[in-house]
Amino acid sequence: MPDYCGDLAKGVIDLDEEASSAAMRGIIASLDTASPDELTEGVRRLLPAVQQVSIGNGGQAAQVAAGLIEAGADPFVLLDVLVERVTDGLEHAVRFPVLAEKDGAAFEAPGTQEEADALIERAARAAAQAGIGREEGLLITESFFTVDDWIPSLLLPLQQKRVRQALPGRERLAAAAEAMSDHADAAPWLFGLLRVIDDEPFLVIHRPTGRAYRLTISGVGDNFQLHTLLAATLIGDPAQGLIEGDRPAPAWIAAATDGPDLQPAGGVRGQFELFGADGERIWGEGRPADIPVLDGHRVVVLDRPSYARSWNTGRVYPLMHPEITLDRVLPAAEATAWLGRITDPSD
């Protein structure tokens, strides 16, 4: 495995398509039997290519590195380099639409060398009209059409909590991913992962009973998933301070945690209506990071559902395993005090 990765790095740097293809076949053939140490050394051998090659030629090496990380390689060997390359690529790419306006016609990704040569010339003319150098204009154009190939190299490792917690340059990367979300298919998925919160204290109040709970939550991709996990955690024996009701079906819980079937038959049904402490509805399409904080806690108010609601997917990031811990059931007096501080949506 490491030797094949070294061959791939050399082939990518030398722009040797035949050598790169042979190395790829070797990597694929040896992937299932490679040990974690071999996988990590393979990633290390890919480092020169990921660092050196242009953004237009390095996407394959970056994606191979991500595949090795998924198989068990140490994600930190390449993390800093990948973050820098992807961030830089996104920041250049987002400048392309303004550059393209100077040309006055639509740009399409080239499918042949002839089309690539024509694109280069058009980009160079547009750069001159925009008052920037030819090389910079070409880098902007190349980034726009190829940065999407690099983004998967971060989508896989960022589904690991330890990687999210150690991620360098998070705010800069998130801003760049958000800015490119309308232009690069993978950018919204990257931005979503960068908004994932970990080890966050949540205060959950069940309005019909006045009961309240303190939880710690990590690795939840959207509020549909959060809804299912809260129901699975808090619906139970009222004698233990939990909420009476029907817990989510096992297939729904599996889809929201670590089960292989992300879309259970018949979809996932909700048990509550979710509101923030400000009385605003918490929409399923949103993220836990959007939920307002009150005194150091993200507050979720569970209410009776006003209508039946369901959704298809249990979790949006298949390899990201959520953590949700019920730390304590609040005493009645403390729960009542919290209930008195939240806004009723009917007010």
C-alpha positions in Angstrom: 0.0 0.0 0.0 2.6 2.7 0.9 4.6 2.0 -2.3 1.5 2.3 -4.5 0.7 5.6 -2.8 4.2 6.8 -3.4 3.8 5.8 -7.1 0.6 7.7 -7.3 2.1 10.8 -5.8 5.0 10.7 -8.3 2.6 10.0 -11.2 0.4 13.0 -10.2 3.4 15.3 -9.8 4.8 14.2 -13.1 1.4 14.4 -14.8 1.9 10.7 -15.8 -1.6 9.4 -16.4 -0.5 5.9 -17.1 1.6 5.6 -13.9 -1.2 7.2 -11.9 -3.8 4.7 -13.2 -1.5 1.7 -12.4 -0.9 3.0 -8.9 -4.6 3.5 -8.3 -5.3 -0.1 -9.3 -2.7 -1.2 -6.8 -4.2 0.9 -4.0 -7.7 -0.4 -4.6 -6.4 -4.0 -4.7 -4.5 -3.7 -1.4 -7.0 -1.5 0.5 -8.9 -4.3 2.2 -5.8 -6.0 3.6 -3.7 -2.9 4.6 -3.1 -2.4 8.3 -3.8 1.0 10.0 0.0 1.6 10.0 0.2 0.9 6.3 -2.7 3.1 5.5 -1.2 5.9 7.5 2.2 5.5 5.8 0.3 5.6 2.5 -1.3 8.9 3.4 2.2 10.2 4.3 3.5 9.2 0.9 0.7 11.1 -0.8 1.7 14.3 1.1 4.1 15.7 -1.6 1.5 15.5 -4.3 -1.3 17.1 -2.2 1.1 19.9 -1.2 2.7 20.6 -4.6 0.4 20.0 -7.5 -2.0 22.6 -8.9 -5.6 22.4 -7.7 -6.6 21.2 -11.2 -4.4 18.1 -10.9 -4.5 17.2 -7.2 -8.1 16.2 -6.6 -7.5 12.5 -7.2 -4.6 12.4 -4.7 -6.7 14.2 -2.1 -9.7 11.9 -2.6 -7.5 8.8 -2.3 -6.1 10.2 1.0 -9.7 10.6 2.2 -10.5 7.0 1.3 -7.4 5.8 3.2 -8.6 7.8 6.2 -12.0 6.3 6.0 -10.3 2.8 6.0 -8.3 3.6 9.1 -5.4 5.9 8.4 -4.5 8.7 10.8 -6.5 11.8 9.6 -4.0 14.2 11.1 -1.1 13.4 8.7 -2.7 15.5 6.0 -5.3 17.6 7.8 -3.5 20.9 7.9 -2.5 20.7 4.2 -6.0 19.7 3.1 -7.6 22.5 5.0 -5.2 25.0 3.5 -5.6 23.7 -0.1 -9.4 23.5 0.1 -9.7 26.9 1.7 -7.4 28.5 -0.8 -9.2 26.8 -3.7 -12.6 28.0 -2.4 -11.5 31.5 -1.9 -10.1 31.7 -5.4 -13.1 29.9 -6.9 -15.7 32.3 -5.5 -14.1 35.2 -7.5 -14.8 33.4 -10.8 -18.4 34.6 -11.4 -17.3 38.3 -11.3 -14.4 37.4 -13.6 -16.8 35.5 -16.0 -19.0 38.6 -16.2 -16.1 40.4 -18.0 -16.3 37.8 -20.8 -20.0 38.3 -21.2 -20.8 34.6 -22.1 -21.4 31.4 -20.2 -18.4 29.3 -19.1 -18.7 25.5 -19.0 -16.3 22.9 -17.7 -14.0 21.6 -20.5 -14.4 18.1 -21.7 -11.5 18.0 -24.1 -8.0 19.5 -24.3 -9.3 21.8 -27.1 -12.0 23.0 -24.9 -9.6 23.5 -22.0 -7.3 25.6 -24.2 -10.2 27.7 -25.3 -11.2 28.2 -21.6 -7.7 29.3 -20.7 -7.7 31.9 -23.4 -11.1 33.2 -22.4 -10.1 33.3 -18.8 -6.9 35.2 -19.6 -8.9 37.8 -21.6 -11.4 38.2 -18.8 -8.6 38.6 -16.3 -7.0 41.4 -18.4 -10.3 43.2 -18.6 -10.7 42.8 -14.8 -7.2 44.3 -14.2 -5.6 41.2 -12.7 -2.7 39.2 -13.9 -3.0 36.3 -16.3 -1.7 33.7 -13.8 -4.1 34.8 -11.1 -7.0 34.7 -13.6 -6.2 31.2 -14.6 -5.9 30.1 -10.9 -9.3 31.6 -10.2 -10.8 29.7 -13.2 -9.0 26.4 -12.5 -10.2 26.6 -8.9 -13.8 27.2 -9.9 -14.0 24.1 -12.0 -11.9 21.7 -9.8 -12.2 22.7 -6.1 -15.3 20.4 -5.9 -12.9 17.5 -6.5 -11.0 18.4 -3.3 -13.8 18.9 -0.9 -14.5 15.2 -0.3 -11.0 15.0 1.2 -12.4 16.9 4.2 -16.0 15.5 4.2 -14.8 12.1 5.4 -12.4 13.1 8.2 -14.7 15.8 9.5 -17.3 13.2 10.4 -14.9 12.2 13.2 -15.4 14.2 16.4 -11.6 14.3 17.2 -10.9 15.9 13.8 -13.7 18.5 14.2 -12.3 19.5 17.6 -8.7 19.9 16.3 -9.5 21.5 13.0 -7.3 24.4 12.1 -8.6 27.5 10.3 -12.3 26.5 10.9 -13.8 30.0 10.6 -12.0 30.9 7.4 -12.8 27.5 5.8 -16.5 27.8 6.8 -16.7 31.3 5.3 -15.2 30.1 2.1 -17.5 27.0 1.9 -20.6 29.1 2.5 -19.6 31.6 -0.2 -19.2 28.8 -2.7 -22.4 26.9 -1.7 -24.3 28.0 -4.8 -21.5 27.0 -7.2 -19.9 23.8 -5.9 -22.0 20.7 -5.2 -20.0 19.6 -2.2 -19.6 23.0 -0.6 -23.0 23.0 1.3 -22.1 19.6 2.8 -18.7 20.9 3.9 -20.3 24.0 5.4 -22.8 21.8 7.3 -20.1 19.7 8.8 -18.2 22.9 9.9 -21.4 24.0 11.7 -21.6 20.8 13.7 -21.3 21.4 17.5 -19.7 19.0 19.9 -20.0 18.6 23.7 -22.7 21.3 23.8 -25.0 21.6 26.9 -28.6 21.5 26.0 -31.6 22.4 28.3 -34.7 20.6 27.1 -38.1 21.5 28.5 -41.3 19.5 27.9 -44.0 22.2 28.0 -47.0 19.9 28.6 -45.6 18.4 31.8 -43.2 21.1 32.8 -40.4 18.7 33.1 -36.9 19.7 32.1 -33.6 17.9 31.3 -30.0 18.8 31.0 -28.2 16.9 28.1 -24.8 17.0 26.3 -24.9 16.6 22.6 -22.3 16.1 19.9 -22.2 15.2 16.2 -25.8 15.9 15.1 -26.1 17.0 11.5 -29.6 18.6 11.4 -32.6 19.2 13.6 -34.6 16.3 12.1 -31.9 14.0 13.6 -31.9 16.0 16.8 -35.7 15.5 17.1 -35.4 11.7 16.8 -32.5 11.6 19.3 -34.4 13.7 21.9 -37.5 11.6 21.6 -35.4 8.4 21.9 -33.6 9.7 25.0 -36.5 11.4 26.9 -39.5 9.3 26.2 -39.7 6.6 28.8 -40.9 5.7 32.3 -42.6 8.8 33.9 -41.7 7.3 37.3 -38.1 8.1 36.4 -38.9 11.6 35.4 -39.1 10.9 31.7 -41.9 11.8 29.2 -44.7 9.4 28.7 -45.4 8.4 25.1 -44.3 6.1 22.2 -40.5 6.1 21.6 -39.3 6.3 18.1 -39.2 2.9 16.2 -35.9 1.1 16.5 -35.4 1.5 12.7 -35.7 5.3 13.1 -33.2 5.4 16.0 -30.8 3.3 14.0 -31.1 5.6 11.0 -30.4 8.6 13.3 -27.4 7.0 15.0 -25.2 4.3 13.3 -27.5 2.0 11.4 -26.7 1.1 7.8 -30.2 2.1 6.5 -30.4 5.9 6.6 -33.9 5.9 5.1 -36.1 3.5 6.9 -39.2 2.2 5.1 -42.1 4.6 5.7 -39.8 7.4 6.8 -39.3 8.8 10.3 -42.2 10.4 12.2 -41.9 13.2 14.8 -43.3 13.1 18.3 -43.0 16.8 19.2 -43.1 20.4 18.0 -39.8 22.0 18.7 -39.3 25.7 19.8 -36.4 27.8 21.0 -36.4 29.7 24.3 -37.3 32.8 22.2 -40.6 31.1 21.1 -39.5 30.7 17.5 -40.0 27.3 15.8 -37.0 25.1 15.4 -37.2 23.9 11.8 -36.0 20.4 11.0 -33.9 21.6 8.1 -31.9 23.8 10.4 -28.9 22.8 12.6 -28.4 22.5 16.3 -25.9 25.4 16.0 -28.8 27.7 15.0 -30.7 27.1 18.3 -30.4 30.2 20.6 -28.3 30.0 23.7 -29.7 31.0 27.1 -27.4 31.1 30.1 -24.9 28.8 28.5 -27.4 26.3 27.2 -29.1 25.8 23.9 -32.7 25.6 24.9 -35.2 23.3 23.2 -38.9 23.4 24.1 -40.9 20.2 23.3 -44.5 20.8 22.7 -47.5 18.7 21.5 -47.4 18.4 17.7 -49.9 20.6 15.9 -49.9 18.2 12.9 -48.3 15.0 11.9 -44.9 15.4 10.4 -42.3 13.0 8.9 -39.1 13.0 7.0 -37.2 10.5 5.0 -33.6 10.4 6.2 -32.4 9.6 9.7 -29.0 11.4 9.5 -27.4 13.4 6.7 -23.8 12.4 7.4 -23.6 8.6 7.3 -20.2 8.2 9.0 -20.8 10.8 11.8 -22.0 9.0 14.9 -23.9 11.3 17.3 -23.6 11.4 21.0 -26.4 12.4 23.3 -26.2 12.1 27.0 -28.9 12.7 29.6 -26.9 14.3 32.4 -29.8 14.9 34.8 -33.5 15.3 35.2 -34.0 18.8 36.7 -35.9 19.0 40.1 -39.4 20.4 39.8 -38.5 23.8 41.2 -35.6 24.3 38.8 -37.7 23.1 35.9 -40.5 25.6 36.8 -37.9 28.4 36.9 -36.7 27.6 33.5 -40.2 27.3 32.1 -40.9 30.8 33.4 -38.0 32.2 31.4 -39.0 30.9 27.9 -41.3 32.7 25.5 -44.6 31.1 24.7 -45.1 31.0 20.9 -48.7 31.9 21.3 -47.9 35.2 23.0 
